[in-house]
């Protein structure tokens, strides 16, 4: 796990265009993550190839969070922040130093800072990023609100449990986490978690994972998501 990171730089050889035409899935789905990013681009990798989807999902998250009480003075944690689909809205909105982003692949954040954040917003607002697959939240001193949008849709139960358990360690009594998942009962993929494969769970399974990690869960359900992901809100159990 890399330490606390604030950066704004170029990434050589990154695909810097977001074409409407994707290469065949079989050509890239089994590549290592950095090669998949290069093959399909930083937007498509996180599920926003078309501008309508990219901006629509980011805007939906932003408006939802404000409707749930997020204000500029809050410390916000963006779990699996990717190439800043949400960050492009929240980094300008939040007070300086109040945006924290955890992302497994540094190349995504670099692309987001380079391609999606305009002018000197990153330097002015000073977001903080950390990287790794082990859900180490020690770089966050505290958080008021966190969001994991379209993260648990790509994780096994074991990795969801790890994320929730580690996040509970840095939560304060008033912290809130919002996360989305695909609701269903179809068989999930074999093998480990994968950023470009989909998992689905029932609300009962999610409630069990939440309780086991020391949270209380509130199932919100439909929130109008473009890909039909449902929402859950959780808070630390006293």
Long-range contacts (C-beta under 8 A, 24 or more apart in sequence): 1-130, 1-131, 1-132, 1-134, 1-136, 2-106, 2-130, 2-131, 2-132, 3-130, 3-139, 4-128, 4-130, 4-139, 5-106, 5-128, 5-129, 5-130, 5-131, 6-126, 6-127, 6-128, 6-129, 7-109, 7-110, 7-113, 7-129, 8-113, 8-114, 8-117, 8-122, 8-123, 9-110, 9-113, 9-114, 10-110, 10-114, 11-107, 11-110, 11-111, 11-114, 13-38, 14-38, 14-42, 14-107, 14-110, 14-111, 15-39, 15-40, 15-41, 15-42, 16-111, 16-114, 16-115, 17-41, 18-42, 18-43, 18-44, 18-49, 18-51, 18-54, 20-49, 20-50, 22-49, 29-196, 29-197, 33-104, 33-105, 33-195, 34-105, 34-107, 36-195, 36-196, 37-105, 37-107, 37-108, 37-111, 42-82, 42-83, 42-107, 42-108, 42-111, 42-112, 42-115, 43-83, 43-85, 45-82, 45-83, 45-108, 45-195, 45-196, 46-82, 46-83, 46-85, 46-108, 46-150, 46-195, 47-150, 47-227, 48-85, 53-226, 54-85, 56-226, 57-85, 57-149, 57-150, 57-225, 57-226, 57-227, 58-85, 58-86, 58-88, 58-89, 59-89, 60-223, 60-224, 60-225, 60-226, 61-85, 61-86, 61-89, 61-147, 61-149, 62-86, 62-89, 62-90, 62-93, 64-178, 64-223, 64-231, 65-90, 65-145, 65-147, 65-178, 68-145, 68-176, 68-178, 68-233, 69-145, 70-144, 70-145, 72-98, 73-98, 74-98, 74-144, 74-145, 75-100, 75-140, 75-141, 75-142, 75-143, 75-144, 75-145, 76-100, 76-143, 76-144, 76-145, 76-146, 76-147, 77-101, 77-102, 77-137, 77-140, 77-143, 77-145, 77-146, 77-147, 78-102, 78-146, 78-147, 79-146, 79-147, 79-148, 79-151, 79-163, 79-167, 79-179, 80-104, 80-148, 80-149, 80-150, 80-151, 81-108, 81-109, 81-112, 81-129, 82-108, 82-109, 82-112, 83-108, 83-109, 83-111, 83-112, 83-115, 83-116, 84-109, 84-112, 84-113, 84-116, 84-117, 85-112, 85-116, 86-147, 86-149, 87-112, 87-116, 87-117, 87-127, 88-112, 88-116, 88-117, 91-117, 91-121, 91-122, 91-125, 91-127, 92-121, 92-125, 94-125, 95-125, 96-124, 96-125, 96-126, 97-125, 97-126, 97-127, 97-128, 99-125, 99-127, 99-128, 100-127, 100-128, 100-129, 100-130, 100-139, 100-140, 100-143, 101-127, 101-128, 101-129, 101-130, 102-129, 102-130, 102-131, 102-132, 102-135, 102-137, 102-139, 103-129, 103-130, 103-131, 104-131, 104-132, 104-133, 104-195, 105-131, 105-195, 106-131, 134-162, 134-166, 135-159, 135-162, 135-163, 135-166, 135-167, 136-166, 137-166, 137-167, 137-169, 137-170, 138-170, 140-170, 142-170, 142-172, 142-175, 143-170, 143-171, 143-172, 143-175, 144-174, 144-175, 144-176, 145-175, 145-176, 145-177, 145-178, 146-175, 146-176, 146-177, 146-178, 147-177, 147-178, 147-179, 148-177, 148-178, 148-179, 148-180, 149-178, 149-179, 149-180, 149-229, 150-180, 150-227, 150-229, 151-179, 151-180, 152-179, 152-180, 152-181, 152-199, 152-201, 152-206, 153-180, 153-181, 153-182, 153-198, 153-199, 153-200, 153-229, 154-193, 154-194, 154-195, 154-196, 154-197, 154-198, 154-199, 155-193, 155-199, 156-188, 156-192, 156-193, 156-199, 157-201, 157-205, 157-209, 159-192, 159-193, 160-209, 161-209, 161-212, 161-213, 164-209, 164-210, 164-212, 164-213, 164-214, 164-215, 164-234, 165-213, 165-214, 167-213, 168-213, 168-214, 168-215, 168-236, 171-236, 172-236, 173-236, 173-238, 174-235, 175-235, 175-236, 176-233, 176-234, 176-235, 177-215, 177-233, 177-234, 177-235, 178-231, 178-232, 178-233, 179-231, 179-232, 179-234, 180-225, 180-229, 180-230, 180-231, 180-232, 181-206, 181-229, 181-230, 181-232, 182-228, 182-229, 182-230, 183-230, 203-230, 203-232, 206-232, 210-234, 211-237
